Amino acid sequence: MPRRQGYALLIALVAGTVALAAAVAFGTSLIAGKRQETLSGSQSHAAARNPAAPANSLGTWVATWTAAPVSAEPNAAQGYPGSTIRNIVHTSVGGDAARITLSNLFGTTPLVIDQATVNTRPVTFRGRPAVTVAAGLQVVSDPVVVPVAPDADLEVTLRTPSAGGPVTQHPNAHQTSYLADSRGTWSTTRWRYLTAVDVRNEASPGAIVVLGDSLTAGSGSTTDANTRWPDVLSDRLRHAYGIANQGIAGNRLLRDSPAARKGAGGQSGAHRFERDVLSVAGAKTVIIALGINDVQQHPQETDPQRITAGLRALTERAHARGLRVVGATLTPFQGYSTWTPGSNSVRLAVNKEIRSGRIFDAFVDFDRAVRDPYAPNRILPEYDSGDRLHFNDAGYRALGHAIDLGAVDGTPKADTF
């Protein structure tokens, strides 16, 4: 063999061995980094806000699923010692690796997780199988090499060996999950501790974050059918984007919900914007669908300018991070128990300002999509879940199809409002 060919073969063999060793190390030991420390919401995904920026040369991280932490779970002050929590979530975009975010936001003592899996694949935290999450904080796992299919159910299990204090939860999930202990297995529609699943995906344009209330969370939709309007949007986008549904039933734009102590409503959209929007992995566009609870919940907001100013402030905060903002008009609710002519006039005034183009980069007219043309302050009967406020699957399908797909792409406007 000529000497030059011999050297070339030797170099190729060495390079191949190094590459193989690196691949094996990645696939078997999982990868840890500084990002896997216990962090605040704004810190935990800081390196992943820009969807074009690789995370430690491991690829581009995009949220495929999220659930905003809402409250401490009622009647679970000591947590679930010795139990396995099986959170079932539905993905949007797929990827070749995953990482999870666990939250102890509403806990008062450290939370210990001694085992976690994604679709039965073990998850580590800074290289260890167990993690302690300080009260009020959250933690992001190491990447785990597991194929994540788009538009599919994913199981994330967590075991809590000891009492962990109040459980951070997202109720009214419209998805069946499970809790198992030595006595048996019980179904639940709460997500516990888990607030995000990110995937590694080199081709995805990024994540669309949806900040909303029960109409975004899917109240009135069929459990386990994934017919919330953000699910419909994901289907229309052919699951190329991550869809981060941050809807909370009862959520308001300007005030923390009065019902938050009872496990509903959560912190206001303004309060949670940094954590639930700006810190989402790969965030590119935010759709804001908030304000109807400010209009109809007690205490009712009687000044539409306060609502529109609050929406404009969120737009400015998103623009400061380079995000595009799409806003939704407020849908009709005549016939619901809290409807009054005065509250409806506030809704109409807010919608007029949204349609003016002076708040968002673009808007989607949810009001027009679902109102009864013969009684425009009511929703169409065929879209009504039964309470005159929330929608059935057909109504959510109408909302999902009302969005111009071009509106969720593009660049932010300059803040000249």
matplotlib code that plots the C-alpha trace (Angstrom):
import matplotlib.pyplot as plt

x = [0.0, 1.4, 2.5, -0.1, -3.0, -1.7, -1.7, -5.1, -6.5, -5.0, -6.4, -9.9, -9.8, -8.8, -11.5, -14.1, -13.2, -13.4, -16.8, -18.1, -16.9, -18.7, -21.9, -21.8, -21.1, -24.1, -26.4, -25.6, -24.6, -26.8, -25.5, -25.4, -24.5, -25.0, -28.5, -29.6, -29.1, -32.2, -33.1, -35.8, -38.2, -36.4, -33.0, -33.8, -34.4, -32.4, -30.0, -32.9, -34.9, -33.4, -34.5, -31.5, -29.0, -27.6, -27.7, -24.1, -23.6, -26.3, -28.8, -31.8, -34.3, -38.0, -40.9, -43.2, -45.5, -46.1, -48.5, -48.4, -48.1, -51.4, -51.5, -50.8, -53.0, -55.9, -55.8, -52.3, -50.3, -47.8, -47.4, -47.5, -44.8, -43.9, -46.1, -45.3, -46.9, -47.5, -48.1, -49.5, -48.9, -49.5, -46.6, -46.7, -43.2, -41.1, -37.4, -34.5, -33.9, -36.0, -35.6, -38.2, -38.9, -40.1, -41.6, -41.9, -43.3, -46.0, -44.1, -43.0, -40.4, -37.7, -39.2, -37.2, -37.7, -35.6, -36.6, -37.9, -38.5, -39.6, -41.4, -39.5, -36.1, -34.3, -33.8, -30.9, -30.2, -26.6, -25.8, -27.7, -31.0, -32.4, -32.9, -34.0, -36.0, -36.0, -39.3, -40.5, -38.0, -37.8, -35.2, -34.4, -33.2, -30.3, -31.1, -32.3, -31.8, -35.4, -37.3, -40.2, -42.9, -44.9, -48.7, -48.4, -48.9, -45.8, -45.5, -43.3, -43.1, -41.9, -41.4, -41.5, -40.0, -41.0, -43.4, -42.6, -45.0, -47.8, -47.9, -47.5, -50.2, -52.1, -55.7, -58.4, -55.9, -58.5, -56.0, -56.0, -52.9, -52.3, -51.1, -49.9, -48.9, -48.9, -52.7, -53.3, -53.5, -55.9, -56.7, -56.6, -57.0, -54.2, -50.6, -48.3, -44.8, -44.2, -44.4, -42.5, -41.1, -38.5, -37.2, -34.1, -35.1, -32.7, -35.5, -38.3, -38.7, -39.3, -42.2, -45.5, -46.5, -50.2, -51.0, -54.7, -57.5, -60.0, -60.8, -57.1, -56.9, -59.8, -62.7, -65.6, -63.5, -63.5, -61.0, -58.0, -59.2, -56.7, -59.2, -58.2, -57.7, -53.9, -54.0, -56.0, -53.3, -50.6, -52.4, -52.7, -49.0, -48.3, -46.5, -43.5, -43.6, -43.6, -46.9, -46.6, -50.2, -50.0, -53.7, -55.1, -58.8, -60.0, -56.9, -57.0, -54.8, -54.5, -55.2, -54.2, -57.4, -59.5, -60.0, -56.3, -56.4, -59.0, -56.7, -58.0, -57.2, -53.5, -51.3, -52.3, -51.0, -48.9, -47.5, -46.5, -45.4, -41.7, -42.0, -44.7, -43.8, -40.4, -38.6, -40.2, -37.5, -37.4, -40.1, -40.6, -44.2, -46.7, -50.5, -52.3, -55.9, -56.6, -59.1, -62.5, -62.2, -61.2, -64.5, -66.7, -65.2, -65.8, -64.4, -65.2, -62.9, -65.1, -62.4, -61.5, -58.4, -56.9, -57.3, -55.9, -53.0, -52.2, -52.2, -50.0, -47.5, -47.2, -46.6, -43.8, -42.2, -42.3, -40.8, -38.0, -37.1, -37.6, -40.9, -43.7, -47.1, -50.6, -53.7, -57.2, -60.4, -62.7, -65.5, -69.2, -70.8, -74.4, -76.4, -73.5, -74.3, -72.0, -73.1, -74.4, -74.8, -72.0, -69.5, -70.4, -69.7, -66.2, -65.6, -66.7, -64.5, -61.5, -62.2, -62.4, -58.9, -57.5, -58.9, -57.4, -53.9, -52.5, -51.8, -50.4, -48.3, -51.4, -54.7, -57.1, -60.8, -62.1, -65.2, -66.2, -65.3, -67.8, -70.5, -74.1, -74.6, -78.3, -77.4, -73.7, -73.4, -73.9, -71.9, -73.3, -75.4, -73.5, -70.3, -71.6, -70.5, -73.6, -72.8, -72.8, -69.1, -67.0, -66.9, -67.3, -64.9, -66.5, -66.2, -62.5, -62.0, -63.5, -61.0, -58.1, -59.1, -59.6, -55.9, -54.0, -51.0, -48.9, -49.7, -47.7, -44.6, -42.6, -40.9, -42.2, -43.3, -41.5, -43.2, -44.7, -48.2]
y = [0.0, 3.5, 5.5, 8.3, 5.9, 4.2, 7.5, 8.4, 5.1, 5.5, 9.0, 7.8, 4.9, 7.3, 9.8, 7.1, 5.7, 9.2, 9.8, 6.4, 7.0, 10.3, 8.9, 6.0, 8.5, 10.6, 7.7, 5.8, 8.3, 11.2, 14.7, 17.1, 20.8, 23.9, 24.3, 21.3, 23.1, 24.1, 27.4, 30.0, 30.1, 32.9, 31.2, 27.6, 28.1, 31.3, 29.5, 28.2, 31.3, 31.8, 28.9, 29.4, 29.0, 25.5, 24.4, 23.4, 22.1, 19.4, 20.8, 23.1, 22.7, 23.4, 23.0, 20.2, 20.5, 22.7, 23.2, 26.3, 25.6, 26.8, 26.2, 23.9, 20.9, 20.9, 18.0, 17.1, 19.0, 16.2, 15.2, 11.6, 9.8, 6.4, 7.0, 7.1, 9.9, 9.1, 12.3, 11.6, 14.5, 15.0, 16.3, 18.8, 18.7, 15.6, 15.2, 12.7, 13.6, 15.1, 17.0, 17.7, 20.6, 19.8, 22.6, 23.0, 26.5, 26.2, 23.8, 24.9, 22.3, 20.6, 18.1, 14.9, 12.9, 9.7, 8.3, 9.8, 8.3, 9.5, 6.6, 4.3, 5.7, 6.8, 10.6, 12.1, 15.4, 16.5, 12.9, 11.5, 9.6, 11.7, 15.4, 17.7, 20.8, 23.7, 25.2, 27.8, 26.8, 24.3, 22.1, 21.0, 17.5, 16.3, 15.4, 11.8, 10.1, 8.9, 9.3, 11.6, 11.3, 14.4, 14.4, 11.5, 10.7, 10.7, 9.2, 11.0, 9.2, 10.6, 8.8, 10.7, 8.6, 10.9, 13.6, 16.6, 19.3, 20.9, 19.5, 22.0, 21.1, 21.9, 20.8, 20.5, 19.0, 17.3, 14.5, 11.3, 10.7, 8.3, 8.0, 4.6, 3.4, 0.1, 0.2, 0.5, 2.9, 5.9, 8.0, 11.8, 14.9, 16.8, 17.1, 17.1, 18.7, 18.4, 21.7, 21.3, 18.7, 20.0, 18.1, 18.4, 19.2, 20.7, 21.6, 23.2, 26.9, 27.2, 27.2, 29.1, 29.9, 30.3, 32.4, 32.0, 31.0, 28.1, 28.7, 27.9, 25.1, 23.5, 23.6, 21.8, 19.7, 15.9, 14.4, 12.7, 13.7, 16.6, 19.0, 22.2, 25.0, 24.9, 21.2, 22.1, 24.7, 22.2, 19.8, 22.6, 23.4, 19.7, 19.6, 21.5, 24.0, 23.3, 24.4, 25.5, 25.6, 27.9, 28.2, 28.2, 27.8, 31.0, 33.0, 36.8, 39.3, 41.9, 40.2, 37.0, 34.9, 35.2, 31.4, 30.6, 29.5, 26.9, 25.5, 27.4, 30.6, 30.9, 34.0, 36.7, 36.7, 39.8, 38.1, 34.8, 36.2, 35.9, 32.3, 30.9, 32.8, 34.4, 31.4, 28.7, 26.8, 28.0, 30.6, 32.5, 33.7, 34.2, 34.2, 36.1, 35.0, 36.7, 39.2, 37.6, 36.7, 40.2, 41.2, 38.6, 37.5, 39.3, 41.9, 42.8, 45.2, 48.1, 50.1, 48.6, 50.8, 49.0, 45.7, 47.0, 48.7, 45.4, 43.6, 46.3, 46.0, 42.2, 42.9, 45.3, 42.8, 40.1, 42.5, 43.2, 39.5, 39.4, 37.5, 38.1, 38.7, 37.7, 38.6, 37.2, 39.1, 38.2, 35.8, 36.3, 35.0, 36.3, 33.7, 32.9, 33.7, 36.8, 38.4, 42.0, 44.7, 46.6, 43.8, 43.1, 46.8, 46.4, 43.3, 45.1, 48.1, 45.8, 44.0, 47.3, 48.3, 44.8, 45.1, 48.6, 47.0, 49.2, 46.4, 43.3, 42.5, 40.6, 39.5, 36.6, 37.3, 34.6, 36.7, 36.6, 32.9, 31.7, 34.3, 33.8, 36.2, 36.6, 37.2, 38.4, 38.6, 34.9, 32.0, 29.8, 27.0, 24.3, 25.5, 25.8, 23.2, 24.0, 27.0, 29.8, 30.6, 27.5, 25.6, 22.0, 20.3, 21.9, 25.3, 24.8, 23.5, 26.8, 28.8, 26.8, 27.3, 31.0, 31.6, 32.8, 30.5, 33.3, 35.4, 33.2, 33.6, 36.7, 39.3, 41.7, 45.2, 48.2, 49.4, 52.6, 52.2]
z = [0.0, -0.9, 2.2, 1.5, 1.3, 4.5, 6.4, 5.0, 6.2, 9.6, 10.0, 8.9, 11.4, 14.3, 13.3, 13.1, 16.5, 18.1, 16.4, 17.5, 21.1, 21.2, 19.8, 22.4, 25.2, 24.1, 23.7, 26.9, 29.5, 28.6, 28.6, 31.4, 31.5, 33.6, 32.3, 34.3, 37.7, 39.7, 38.1, 38.1, 35.2, 33.3, 33.7, 32.8, 29.1, 28.6, 26.2, 24.2, 23.5, 20.1, 17.9, 15.6, 18.4, 19.2, 22.8, 23.7, 20.2, 20.8, 18.3, 18.4, 21.3, 20.7, 23.1, 21.8, 24.8, 27.8, 30.7, 32.8, 36.5, 38.0, 41.8, 44.7, 44.3, 46.8, 49.4, 48.5, 51.1, 51.6, 48.0, 47.0, 48.9, 47.4, 44.3, 40.6, 38.7, 35.0, 33.1, 29.6, 27.2, 23.5, 21.3, 18.5, 16.8, 16.9, 17.6, 18.2, 21.9, 24.7, 28.0, 30.6, 33.0, 36.5, 38.7, 42.4, 42.0, 44.5, 46.9, 50.3, 50.9, 48.6, 46.1, 45.6, 42.4, 42.6, 39.2, 36.0, 32.5, 29.1, 27.3, 29.7, 28.9, 32.1, 32.6, 34.5, 36.1, 35.9, 35.3, 38.3, 38.3, 41.2, 41.7, 44.4, 43.3, 45.7, 46.8, 44.3, 41.6, 38.6, 37.0, 33.5, 32.9, 30.9, 27.3, 26.9, 23.5, 22.7, 19.5, 20.0, 17.3, 16.3, 17.1, 19.5, 23.2, 25.3, 28.9, 31.4, 34.7, 38.0, 41.4, 44.6, 47.4, 50.3, 51.3, 49.1, 50.3, 48.2, 44.6, 41.7, 39.3, 36.1, 36.5, 33.9, 31.4, 29.2, 29.0, 31.1, 33.3, 36.1, 39.7, 41.0, 44.4, 46.3, 46.5, 42.8, 39.9, 39.5, 36.5, 36.8, 34.5, 36.3, 35.2, 38.2, 38.4, 34.7, 32.9, 29.6, 27.2, 24.7, 21.7, 19.7, 16.1, 13.5, 11.0, 13.0, 12.6, 16.3, 18.8, 18.8, 22.4, 23.1, 26.2, 27.1, 29.4, 29.4, 25.7, 25.0, 27.6, 25.9, 28.4, 26.9, 24.5, 24.4, 26.9, 25.2, 21.7, 21.4, 19.9, 21.6, 19.0, 19.5, 18.6, 15.5, 14.6, 15.1, 12.6, 10.1, 10.4, 9.8, 13.2, 11.8, 14.7, 18.4, 20.0, 23.6, 25.0, 28.1, 28.6, 32.1, 32.9, 34.6, 33.7, 33.6, 31.8, 34.6, 37.9, 39.6, 39.7, 42.9, 42.5, 42.5, 46.1, 45.1, 42.4, 39.4, 37.5, 38.2, 38.1, 35.6, 32.1, 32.9, 36.0, 34.3, 30.9, 31.6, 32.8, 30.5, 27.3, 27.1, 28.7, 26.4, 24.4, 20.7, 21.1, 17.9, 18.0, 20.8, 20.3, 23.1, 23.7, 27.0, 28.3, 28.4, 32.1, 32.9, 31.3, 32.9, 36.2, 39.4, 39.9, 36.3, 34.5, 33.3, 31.5, 28.1, 27.9, 30.9, 29.0, 25.7, 27.6, 29.2, 25.9, 24.4, 27.3, 26.6, 23.0, 23.9, 26.2, 23.5, 20.9, 23.3, 23.0, 19.2, 19.2, 16.8, 18.5, 17.2, 19.3, 19.3, 19.6, 22.6, 21.8, 22.6, 25.8, 26.0, 28.0, 30.4, 34.0, 34.2, 31.0, 31.2, 28.5, 30.3, 30.2, 26.5, 25.7, 27.2, 25.1, 21.9, 22.7, 23.3, 20.0, 18.1, 19.3, 18.5, 14.9, 14.5, 14.3, 17.1, 19.6, 17.8, 14.8, 13.5, 14.8, 14.5, 14.7, 17.0, 17.6, 14.0, 13.6, 16.2, 16.7, 15.6, 12.6, 13.7, 17.4, 17.3, 21.1, 21.3, 20.0, 17.3, 18.9, 17.0, 18.6, 22.2, 24.8, 26.7, 28.9, 26.2, 26.9, 26.2, 22.9, 21.9, 19.5, 16.5, 18.0, 18.8, 15.2, 13.9, 16.1, 14.9, 11.3, 11.7, 12.0, 8.9, 8.9, 7.5, 10.5, 12.9, 10.8, 10.0, 12.0, 14.7, 13.9, 15.4, 18.6, 17.2, 18.7]

ax = plt.figure().add_subplot(projection="3d")
ax.plot(x, y, z, "-o")
ax.set_aspect("equal")
plt.show()
